[in-house]
Amino acid sequence: MKRLVAIGFMLIVALSGWSKVHIPDSVMHSDGLYVDNMKIYSDSAIFQGINLKLDIFNTIFYLAKSKADFQTYEIALNARLKNRFYPTLELGYAQGALGSNAAIWNGHGGWTTVGLDINGLRKHRESQDALLVGVRVGTAVQQYDLTQVPVNDDYWQTTPSTAFYKQFHNDWWGEVVAGCQVHVYSGLMMGWYLRFKMLFTRKTTSEAPIPYFIPGFGYRDYTQWGINYYIGWKF
């Protein structure tokens, strides 16, 4: 019994110590409130800072999947308005080679998405955490080579291949996103997004086949899922 009491007392001390460590230090200066050296704007302020974020998940995922034959990079910039609304701009670039049994895509291109997120958490002046849902419109422009494209020959009953070089293509899509961002320490932020994407440009007017891969969207299907894991900094 004494041992249980001692263990319970130690747990209480440990938990109380942990809670004290995680209580942010608030300091008032002449120009506003600072929490962990990060400026916190008043509830009445419309503009309450900018977050600059770098996606590390897709960079690592595609490098590993392609054995370093493909690279993709993405940054995101979102402003915080009234601790509720987060207008967002995302920019990315991809290059390298990806293939399947049907064709090999070798190209490079950039993409941009713009949209708005809404914070689902209760407003609090000192809280930098956010539970976000939102929408995006994205566009990508790319130059690519498509090689080893199979061509069925009904007469000879063979499947030769052909290639298309230096093709250009522009795509548009929409997204519904859900995720979060968490204040770690000072200006350091982390978070993730889960995305559902729907392709708008499903046809091509040229004789070349549509590209196998779309930077920022993924493999060419009518719909696509995506995920991001960000590290960032609040300004």
C-alpha positions as CSV (number, residue, x, y, z in Angstrom):
1,M,0.0,0.0,0.0
2,K,2.8,2.4,0.9
3,R,4.5,1.6,-2.4
4,L,1.3,2.4,-4.3
5,V,1.0,5.7,-2.5
6,A,4.6,6.6,-3.2
7,I,4.2,5.7,-6.9
8,G,1.0,7.9,-7.1
9,F,2.8,10.8,-5.4
10,M,5.7,10.5,-7.9
11,L,3.2,10.5,-10.8
12,I,1.5,13.6,-9.5
13,V,4.8,15.4,-9.2
14,A,5.9,14.4,-12.6
15,L,2.6,15.5,-14.3
16,S,2.6,18.8,-12.5
17,G,6.2,19.4,-13.6
18,W,5.3,18.5,-17.2
19,S,2.4,20.9,-17.2
20,K,4.6,23.7,-15.9
21,V,7.1,23.1,-18.6
22,H,4.4,23.4,-21.3
23,I,2.8,26.5,-20.0
24,P,3.9,29.3,-22.4
25,D,5.7,32.3,-21.0
26,S,3.7,35.4,-21.7
27,V,5.4,38.8,-21.8
28,M,3.8,42.2,-22.5
29,H,5.8,44.7,-24.5
30,S,4.8,48.1,-25.7
31,D,3.8,46.7,-29.1
32,G,1.8,43.7,-28.0
33,L,1.8,40.3,-26.3
34,Y,4.6,37.8,-26.8
35,V,4.3,34.1,-26.0
36,D,7.5,32.0,-26.2
37,N,9.1,35.0,-28.0
38,M,6.4,34.9,-30.7
39,K,4.2,37.9,-31.1
40,I,0.5,37.3,-30.5
41,Y,-1.9,39.7,-32.0
42,S,-5.0,41.0,-30.3
43,D,-8.4,39.5,-31.0
44,S,-9.5,42.7,-32.7
45,A,-6.6,42.6,-35.2
46,I,-7.6,41.4,-38.7
47,F,-4.1,40.4,-39.8
48,Q,-2.4,38.1,-37.3
49,G,0.7,36.9,-39.0
50,I,2.0,34.7,-41.9
51,N,3.2,31.0,-41.8
52,L,5.8,29.8,-44.3
53,K,5.8,26.0,-44.6
54,L,7.9,23.4,-46.3
55,D,6.5,20.0,-47.3
56,I,8.9,17.2,-46.4
57,F,6.7,14.2,-46.9
58,N,6.4,14.1,-50.7
59,T,10.1,15.1,-51.2
60,I,11.2,12.1,-49.1
61,F,8.5,9.7,-50.4
62,Y,9.2,10.3,-54.1
63,L,13.0,10.2,-53.7
64,A,12.6,6.8,-51.9
65,K,10.0,5.4,-54.3
66,S,12.0,6.4,-57.5
67,K,15.4,5.6,-56.0
68,A,16.3,9.2,-56.4
69,D,15.2,9.4,-60.1
70,F,12.4,11.8,-59.2
71,Q,12.3,15.0,-57.1
72,T,9.5,17.2,-55.9
73,Y,9.5,20.2,-53.7
74,E,6.6,22.3,-52.3
75,I,6.3,25.4,-50.1
76,A,3.2,27.0,-48.7
77,L,2.4,30.5,-47.5
78,N,-0.7,31.2,-45.5
79,A,-1.9,34.4,-43.8
80,R,-3.9,34.3,-40.6
81,L,-6.9,36.6,-40.4
82,K,-9.0,37.0,-37.3
83,N,-7.6,33.7,-36.0
84,R,-10.2,32.1,-38.2
85,F,-9.4,32.4,-41.9
86,Y,-6.2,31.3,-43.7
87,P,-5.9,32.3,-47.3
88,T,-3.2,30.0,-48.8
89,L,-0.8,30.0,-51.7
90,E,1.2,26.8,-52.5
91,L,4.1,26.6,-55.0
92,G,5.9,23.5,-56.2
93,Y,8.3,22.0,-58.7
94,A,8.9,18.5,-59.9
95,Q,11.5,16.9,-62.2
96,G,12.7,13.4,-63.1
97,A,11.5,10.1,-64.5
98,L,8.6,7.9,-63.5
99,G,7.4,4.8,-65.3
100,S,5.0,2.0,-65.6
101,N,4.4,-1.0,-67.8
102,A,2.7,1.3,-70.3
103,A,5.0,4.3,-70.6
104,I,7.8,6.3,-69.1
105,W,7.3,9.9,-68.2
106,N,10.5,12.1,-68.1
107,G,9.9,15.8,-67.5
108,H,9.7,18.8,-65.3
109,G,7.1,21.3,-64.3
110,G,5.8,23.6,-61.7
111,W,2.4,24.1,-60.1
112,T,0.4,26.6,-58.0
113,T,-2.6,26.2,-55.8
114,V,-4.6,28.9,-54.2
115,G,-7.4,28.6,-51.7
116,L,-8.8,29.3,-48.3
117,D,-8.8,27.3,-45.0
118,I,-11.0,27.8,-42.0
119,N,-9.9,27.1,-38.4
120,G,-12.4,24.8,-36.7
121,L,-10.9,25.4,-33.2
122,R,-12.3,27.9,-30.7
123,K,-10.7,31.3,-31.0
124,H,-8.1,32.0,-28.3
125,R,-5.6,34.9,-28.3
126,E,-2.6,32.9,-27.3
127,S,-3.3,29.7,-29.2
128,Q,-1.4,29.3,-32.5
129,D,-2.9,25.8,-33.1
130,A,-5.4,25.3,-35.9
131,L,-7.7,22.5,-37.2
132,L,-8.2,23.4,-40.8
133,V,-10.6,22.5,-43.6
134,G,-10.5,24.3,-47.0
135,V,-10.6,24.2,-50.7
136,R,-8.0,24.8,-53.5
137,V,-7.8,25.4,-57.2
138,G,-4.5,24.2,-58.7
139,T,-2.8,24.5,-62.1
140,A,0.4,22.9,-63.4
141,V,2.5,23.5,-66.5
142,Q,5.0,20.9,-67.6
143,Q,7.4,19.9,-70.4
144,Y,7.8,16.1,-70.8
145,D,8.9,13.2,-72.9
146,L,6.7,10.1,-73.1
147,T,8.6,7.0,-74.2
148,Q,7.9,3.3,-74.6
149,V,4.2,4.1,-75.4
150,P,2.6,0.8,-76.6
151,V,0.8,0.9,-80.0
152,N,-1.5,-2.0,-80.8
153,D,-1.1,-3.4,-84.3
154,D,-4.3,-5.4,-85.1
155,Y,-3.0,-6.6,-88.4
156,W,0.4,-8.1,-87.3
157,Q,-0.9,-8.8,-83.8
158,T,2.0,-7.0,-82.2
159,T,2.5,-4.2,-79.8
160,P,5.3,-1.9,-80.9
161,S,6.1,1.2,-79.0
162,T,6.5,4.9,-79.9
163,A,7.7,8.0,-78.2
164,F,6.7,11.7,-77.9
165,Y,9.4,14.3,-77.1
166,K,9.3,17.9,-75.8
167,Q,5.5,17.9,-75.2
168,F,3.9,20.8,-73.2
169,H,0.7,20.5,-71.2
170,N,-1.3,22.6,-68.8
171,D,-3.7,21.0,-66.3
172,W,-6.3,22.3,-63.8
173,W,-7.8,20.6,-60.8
174,G,-9.7,21.3,-57.6
175,E,-9.0,20.1,-54.0
176,V,-10.8,19.6,-50.7
177,V,-8.3,19.6,-47.9
178,A,-8.3,18.9,-44.1
179,G,-5.4,19.1,-41.7
180,C,-3.9,20.9,-38.8
181,Q,-0.9,23.1,-37.8
182,V,0.6,23.1,-34.3
183,H,2.8,25.6,-32.6
184,V,5.9,23.8,-31.3
185,Y,8.1,26.4,-29.9
186,S,8.8,30.1,-30.6
187,G,8.0,30.5,-34.3
188,L,8.3,26.8,-35.2
189,M,5.2,25.2,-36.6
190,M,4.4,21.7,-37.8
191,G,1.3,20.2,-39.4
192,W,-0.2,18.0,-42.1
193,Y,-2.9,18.0,-44.8
194,L,-5.0,15.3,-46.3
195,R,-6.2,16.1,-49.8
196,F,-8.8,14.9,-52.2
197,K,-8.2,16.1,-55.8
198,M,-10.4,16.2,-58.8
199,L,-9.0,16.7,-62.3
200,F,-10.7,19.3,-64.5
201,T,-8.6,18.9,-67.7
202,R,-9.4,15.3,-68.8
203,K,-8.7,15.6,-72.5
204,T,-6.0,16.9,-74.8
205,T,-6.3,18.6,-78.2
206,S,-3.0,17.5,-79.4
207,E,-2.1,14.2,-81.1
208,A,0.2,13.2,-78.3
209,P,-1.2,11.2,-75.4
210,I,-2.0,13.0,-72.2
211,P,0.9,13.0,-69.7
212,Y,1.3,10.1,-67.3
213,F,2.1,12.3,-64.4
214,I,1.0,15.8,-63.4
215,P,3.2,17.8,-61.0
216,G,1.3,18.8,-57.9
217,F,-1.6,16.5,-58.8
218,G,0.0,13.0,-59.1
219,Y,-0.6,10.1,-61.4
220,R,-3.2,11.0,-64.0
221,D,-6.6,9.7,-62.8
222,Y,-9.8,11.6,-62.6
223,T,-9.4,11.7,-58.8
224,Q,-6.4,11.5,-56.6
225,W,-5.6,11.5,-52.9
226,G,-2.6,13.3,-51.4
227,I,-0.9,14.0,-48.1
228,N,1.6,16.6,-46.9
229,Y,3.6,16.9,-43.8
230,Y,4.9,20.4,-43.1
231,I,7.5,22.1,-41.0
232,G,7.3,25.9,-41.0
233,W,7.9,29.2,-39.3
234,K,5.4,31.9,-38.2
235,F,6.3,35.5,-39.0
